[in-house]
Amino acid sequence: MPATEKRTVSLPVQQSQYIDKLVDSGAYASVSEVVRAGLRALEERDTIVEHWLRNDVLQSYKELQADPSRAIPAEKVFAGIRDQLAQRRKKIA
């Protein structure tokens, strides 16, 4: 096992209880395992977001810079979102 470093953290009661529940269920052997799994998931998410920003978003930005006519005005985007929300609300009602 690689070198470890002891840390002390403070958690809200709800998160602490959740960790205890995971350990008590046998899903994890210790609180440390739960925290390590959470940090691995956070690292994975950050890696995915970083990749998305550097590739997809940057590419879209470059394409927009090359051809500004592709832009959609914010008002139009928000109007579309409001329309979709109104349609969903109608389905629920």
Secondary structure, DSSP 8 states (H G I E B T S, - for coil): ------------HHHHHHHHHHHHTTSSSSHHHHHHHHHHHHHHHHHHHHHHIIIIIHHHHHHHHH-GGG---HHHHHHHHHHHHHHHHHHH-
